[in-house]
């Protein structure tokens, strides 16, 4: 008596496609896409002057308003905070870094993201105080991953 097993070619192809999906080159591409998604949400915060969670940024202080002479957006002076972002992807992680310089010991970006005793937070990064991604971004990343996986399995 012999048993014939059919469909192994399809199973083998599916496994090869999964292996291709998880390859270092493909994962680096996916991580870079994730980095760009985070970057885009961050840039929308600066453009819309509200947090990725939908909270409108607090207006400028009278002192800052006077110094800017009514020109320019909130958190926009030299452009260092908004313009200097880098995305560095590997096959296992992505790093999105901004200008981390501090002016005379004042960590400008961190203070505006998380606030201080003197400055209310103007969140621009799509993470909450516990380090979790904003839900819409999290869902968009999950959707992108599912689509990428489906492409490999078709």
C-alpha positions in Angstrom: 0.0 0.0 0.0 1.3 3.4 -0.9 0.1 6.8 0.1 0.4 9.7 -2.3 0.6 13.2 -0.8 -0.4 16.0 -3.1 0.1 19.7 -2.7 3.6 19.7 -1.4 4.8 21.9 -4.2 2.3 24.6 -3.1 3.4 24.2 0.5 7.1 24.4 -0.5 6.4 27.5 -2.6 4.5 29.2 0.3 7.5 28.4 2.6 9.9 29.9 0.1 7.8 33.0 -0.2 7.7 33.4 3.6 11.4 33.0 3.7 11.8 35.7 1.0 9.5 38.0 3.0 11.7 37.5 6.1 14.9 38.0 4.2 17.2 40.7 5.4 16.9 42.8 2.2 13.1 42.7 2.3 12.9 43.4 6.1 15.2 46.4 5.7 12.9 47.7 3.0 9.9 47.2 5.3 11.6 48.9 8.2 12.5 51.8 6.0 8.8 52.1 5.0 7.9 52.1 8.7 10.4 54.8 9.4 9.0 56.9 6.6 5.4 56.4 8.0 6.5 57.7 11.4 8.4 60.6 9.8 5.3 61.6 7.8 3.1 61.6 10.8 5.7 63.7 12.7 5.8 66.2 9.8 2.0 66.4 9.8 2.2 67.5 13.4 4.4 70.4 12.5 2.3 71.3 9.5 -1.0 71.1 11.4 0.4 72.4 14.7 -1.2 69.6 16.6 -0.2 66.3 18.1 -0.5 63.0 16.2 -3.2 62.3 18.8 -5.3 65.3 17.6 -4.5 67.7 20.4 -4.0 71.3 19.2 -0.7 72.8 20.3 -0.8 75.5 22.9 -0.3 79.0 21.4 2.9 81.0 21.7 3.7 82.9 24.8 3.4 86.7 24.5 7.2 86.9 24.7 7.7 84.5 21.9 5.0 86.0 19.8 6.6 89.4 20.2 10.1 88.0 19.3 8.6 86.3 16.1 6.7 89.5 15.3 3.7 87.4 14.5 5.5 85.4 11.8 6.0 81.7 11.6 4.4 78.6 13.0 4.7 77.2 16.5 7.9 75.3 17.1 9.4 76.8 14.0 12.2 79.2 14.4 15.5 78.0 12.9 14.1 74.8 11.5 16.4 72.6 13.5 13.6 70.8 15.2 11.4 70.2 12.2 13.9 69.8 9.4 16.7 67.6 10.7 15.3 64.1 10.9 17.1 60.9 9.8 15.8 57.4 9.2 18.2 54.5 9.6 16.8 51.1 8.9 18.2 47.6 9.3 16.6 44.2 8.8 15.5 44.2 12.5 14.8 47.8 13.5 14.4 51.3 12.4 15.7 54.4 14.1 14.1 57.8 13.5 16.2 60.5 15.0 15.8 64.3 15.1 18.0 67.1 16.1 19.0 66.3 19.6 21.1 69.4 20.2 20.2 71.5 23.1 20.6 75.2 23.2 22.5 76.3 26.3 21.5 73.1 28.1 17.9 73.3 27.0 16.7 70.1 25.3 14.3 71.9 23.0 12.7 68.8 21.3 12.3 66.8 24.5 10.8 69.7 26.4 8.2 70.3 23.7 7.4 66.6 23.3 7.0 65.9 27.0 6.7 69.3 28.6 8.4 70.7 31.6 7.5 72.8 34.7 7.6 75.9 32.6 6.5 74.6 29.1 3.4 72.7 28.3 3.9 69.7 25.9 3.5 70.2 22.2 3.7 66.6 21.1 5.0 66.1 17.6 6.1 62.4 17.8 3.5 59.7 17.4 4.1 58.1 20.7 2.3 58.5 24.0 3.9 59.0 27.4 4.1 55.2 27.8 6.0 54.8 24.5 3.1 53.4 22.5 2.4 54.3 18.9 -0.6 56.4 18.1 -3.4 54.1 17.1 -3.9 55.3 13.5 -0.2 54.9 12.7 -0.1 51.5 14.5 -3.0 50.3 12.4 -1.5 51.7 9.2 1.8 49.9 9.9 -0.1 46.7 10.6 -2.1 47.1 7.3 1.1 47.7 5.4 2.7 44.6 6.8 -0.3 42.4 6.0 -0.3 43.8 2.4 3.4 43.1 2.0 3.0 39.6 3.3 0.0 39.0 1.1 2.0 40.1 -2.0 4.6 37.4 -1.1 2.0 34.7 -0.6 0.0 35.4 -3.9 
